[in-house]
Amino acid sequence: MAVRRATWVGLAAVAVALAGCSPAGESPEETGTPSRTVAASPSASGPATGQVSEVVDIVGDLAVPWGIAFLPDGQAVVTLRDAAQLVLVGPDGAATDVTGPGADELADVVVPGGEGGLLGVAVLGSSGGAVDLALYATAADDNRVLRGTLDGSTLGELRPILTDIAKAGNHDGGRLAVGPDGYLYVTTGDAGDPPSAQDPDSLNGKILRITSDGDPAPGNPDEDSPVWSLGHRNVQGIGWAPDGRMFASEFGQNTWDELNLIEPGGNYGWPEVEGMGDGFVEPVAVWGTDDASPSGLAVTADAVYLAGLRGERLWRVPLTDDGVGTPHALLAGERGRLRAVEPAPDGSLWVITGNTDGRGSIRPGDDRILRVVVD
């Protein structure tokens, strides 16, 4: 087994004071931050609502977990970045390694290194007891999206549906999600080549929108291109509000991390602009890089949640009818780096910690998945 099941432990965790930051950012150049935390200053104590009422450890001893997606049966499939493995985790914490020919292929194809490896996962659909998965993987020569069928805990043979996304030690993107329109969205980083984010012919520094076979999805800004939006440095979180608004979290360089409202064909400015800037789509909220370094993102009926790596906190950004409200921090400094957050079928949030990737302070039992209830 790649993991050991941990005991369920109830934890009182209502921590919203802005606590200390981890010493390392998600990219080597992320050093320093201005005194301002967000464009509209956050509440240090948080509002009366939107507070954590319960945190429970679901499973621990995971080695660099990265992506998470829930299956129709209520289990979550979790990617282990450096081990290039998939693990099934049940609501009771039971963990099962995924095996089969597809699992063997992952071990052969994935070439972990830096921020690359086995990254995002998304559920494309299901039939009977079988589930079609999309996986974002760093291979020998590129980042690519693979497709395979999971039957129980057995993964069938994989086939690439999108290739030639440039790879690098940093800025590999990697988040996958199926949108309300049924198409697959893929986030990519600039792979250390900032101008590629402004190049419409490059797959890097983009959010891509494709069919389950990897073709450009109908309705894209350019019908012959998978590009949905451009000018991104390193998007690692995407999600949709009930009214259809699409949000994305983005790593800044030295100054501002961003929460963006994604528009089809929108240009978000990198590398010309970091944070606010005329001539490009402006973020709806920004943070200093010490306070966020946002990775995974989840959207519920009333808020956007961003998992902060360097910031070591879960940011909650309330949704309003015409935008977003004032962000406030949850779990600040309580569990170290936070890699991903995903809405669970029971209405809670599952949050993945990110302390075993060489940049965090490892606590006993790391890394783990937390079940977080927000009132």
N, C-alpha and C positions, 0 to 999 in steps of 0.2 A: 504493500500500500504506500502511496505517495504521501498520505496524510494519516494522522491519528485523530480519532474522534475525541473531542473535548467534552467535558462535563458542562451541562447547562448551569450557568451561574447568574443570578439576578444581581444587577449592579445599579445603584443609584447614581445617575449621571446627568445632572443638569449643570453644565459648565459652560457659561457663555461669556465670562470675562476674557479679554484678549490676552492670552497667555504667551509664554515664550515660543520662539520659532526654532525650527530645526536649522542646523548650521549649513546645510547644503541644499541648493535648489535643484530643479529638475534638469537644468542644463548648466555646464560649467561657467557660462558667462553671467548667470543670474546672481549678481552681487549688488547689494545695496537696494534701498527703497526710499521713496520720499516719506514724509511724516503722514501724509494723507492716506487713509486706508481705502476708501472708495470715493467715487465721484460725489455721491451724496453721503456724507459721513455716517457710518453705521452706528447703531446703538450698542454701546459697550455692555449694557445689561440685558438688552433684548426686550421685546414687548411682552405683555402679559400672556399672549397666546403664542403658539409656535415654539413651545419649549419641549425639551426631551423629558418624557415621563418614565421611560424604561430603556435600559440597554441590557441585552443578554448575549453572552457568547454562544454562538451556534456551533462553530467548529474552529479548531486551532491547528497549529503546526503545519500550516500551508507554506510551501516554498515559493515565494514571489508570485502570489496570485495576481491576476491582472483583469480579465474580463469575466462578466457574469451575465447569464440570461436564464430566465425561468422557462421550464418546459410545461406542457399542458397538464402533466400529472402533479405539479407543485414542486418538483425537485428543481434545483438550479444546476446548470452546467457551468463550471468554472475553469478558466484557462490558467495554467501555471507557466509563466513566461519563459523562464530559463530551462525548466525541465521538459518543455514542449509536450505537456500532458494535459488531459482533460480529467476532471473529477466531478462526479455527481454528488450533490449535497442535498439531503432531505431536510424538511422543517425540523426534524428531531435531532439534526446534527450527524446523522449517519452518512458516512462518506464512502463512495465506491469509485475505484479507478476505472476509467473507460479503456477497454481493450479492443482488439480486432485489427483488421488490415489497415484501417485508417489511422489508428493509433500508432501502428508500426511505421506508416508513412510519415507521420508527423515527426517521429524520432529521427527519421532519415533526412527529411526536407528542411526542417527548421534549423536555422543557424543563429542561436542566441548571441547577443553581444551588445553592450551598452544598453540602450533603451529598446532594442529589438528582440524578437523572439516570437512566441505564440501569444498574440495580443487579444484582439476583440473576438467576440462570438455573438451570433444572432440566430434566432429561430426563424427559418424561412416559411415553414409550414409543417403540417403533420398529416399523416394518413394512418388510421388504425393506431397501432402502438409505436409506429416509426416517426421520427422527426428529422426533417432536413435542416442541417446546420450550415451556416457560413462562418468561416474562420479567417482571421487576418494573421498572416505568418510572414516572418522575415526569413527568406531563403538565402541561398549562396550569393545570388546576383541581384535580388530585388525584394521588395515587399509585394505580397500577392494575396488575393482572396481565394480561398478554397471552399469547395462545397462537398458535403458528404451526408450520408444518412445514418442517424443514430437509432438503433433498435435495442431497447433495454439499455445495457451498458456496453454494447458492441457498436463500434463505428466502422461503417463500410468503407470501401475504397474512395479516395478523394480525387477530385478533378479541379484544376485551376479554372476560375471563371474571369479573373482579372489579374493581369501581370504587369510587369515593367513599371511599378511604382518604385522610384529610387529609394535606396536604403542608406542608412548612415548610423554612426554610433549614437546620435541624438536626433530628435525630431522625426520620428517614424510614424507619428499619428497612431492609427490602429483601431479606433472605435468603430463598431458596426451596429446598426440598428435598422429595423424595418419600420418605415413611416406609416402614418395612417392611410396613405395611398397604396400600401402594399409593396412598395419598392424598397430596395436595399440602399441605405446611405452609408458611405464609407468616408472616414476622415483620414487625411494624409498630412504629414508634416513637410517642411521644406527640405528635410534631409541635409541640413547644413548649407544649402544653396538658396539664399533668400530670394534672388531674382526669379527663381522658378515659380514662386507664389503668384507673380504677376503675368506669367507666361500661360496663355490660354491653351497652348498645345502640350503643356506639361501636366502630369497627373499629381504633381506635388504641390503642397501648400493649398489644398483644395478640400471642399466637401463634394464628393461624387455621388451620383444617383444612378443606379443601374437596375436592370432586371435580375431575376434569380439566375439567369444564364450569363450575366456579365455584360449585356448590351446596354448602350445608353437608353435610359428609360424614356418613354413617350412623355412629351411635355417639357423636356429639358430646354434651357435657354438656347442652346445649339443642338438641334435634333441629332447631329452626328457625334456629339461629344458627351461623355459622362459627367462633365463639370456642372455642378449645381451652384457653387459659389467659389470665389477665389480671393487671393490676398490674405491667406492664413499662414501663421507661423507654425503652429502645432496644436491642432484641435484634437482633444481626447475625450470630449463629452458632447453628446447630442441627445435631444429629447423634445417632445411635443406636448403642448398644453391641450386641454380638452377642446379649446376653440380652434386648434390647428396651428397656432403659432409654434415655430421651431426655434429652439435655443441651442447655443453651442458655447462651451467653455474653451478658453484659449490661453496658452502660456505666453506671457510677455517675455521680453529679454531682460532689461535692467530696471524697467520702470513700472509698467502696468500689465497686470493680467486682466482678462476681459470676459464678460458675459455678453454674448451677441444674440440679437434677434436676426435669424437668417432669412434673407430674401433671395428668391431665385435670380441668379445672375449678379448678385451683390458682390461688390469689391470691398474687402475689409481692411485694405490699406498696407499690409505688410509687404515689403520692408520699408515703405515710404513713411508709414505712420505706426506708432505704438500707442494704443489707447485712443484718446480723442484726436481728431484731425480733419480739417476741411477737405472736401472733395471725395470722401469715402464714407461708407456706411459706418456710423459711430456706434460703439458699444452702449448697451443700456446700463452697465455698471462696470467699474474698474476697481482693482485692488493693487496695492503695492505687492511686489513679488514675494516679500517676506511673509505676507499675510495670507497668501492663497497658493499659487502654483497649482491651479485647478486641473484635476484629471477627470474622473468620471462625473457624470451629471444625471440627475433624475428630475422629472417634472411630475408633480401631482396636481390635483384639482385646484390647489390654492397656492403652490409655491414651487420655485426651482431650487434644487439642492445641488451644491458643488462640493466634491470631495477634494480637500486641500492637502497636497503633499508637503511642501515646505511650510505651509501655514499650519499644518497639524490641526485642522478643524473642519467642521462641516458647515458650510455657509448656507443659510436659508434666505432666499430672496422672495418675498411675497409677490404674488401675481395680482395685478390690478386690471381693470377693464381695458385701459389704454396703455399699459406698460408694466413696470415693476415698482415695488415699494422699497423701503430702506432695508438693506441686507443686515442680518445679524448672525453671530457665530454660535454654533453648538459644538459640544464635545471639545472645546478648545484645550489642546495640550493633554487631553485625557488618554488617548490611545495612540499617540504618535501620528505618523504620516497616514493619510487616508487616500486610497487609490481609486476606489469605485463606489458608487451608490446606485441602487436599483430598487424600484418599488416592488414589493412582494405581493403575492396574491391576497394575503390577509390584511393588507392596508399598511403594514409596517414598511420600513426601509431596511434593506440589507446593505451593510457598509463593509467594504473590504479594506483592511489596513495594508500599509505598504512599507513595513519596516525592515524587511529582509532583503531589500534590493541593493544593499551596500551603501545606502545614503541615510539610513535611519538608525535610531538606537533600538536594538532588539530587546523586547520584553519577553519574559518566559511565556511560552505558548504562541508567540508570533510565528507567522502571520495568521490572522483569524478573520472570520466573518462575524459581524455583529448584527443582531436584530435590534433596530432602533425604533421606538415609538415616539412620535411627536404629537402633542396635543393640538 
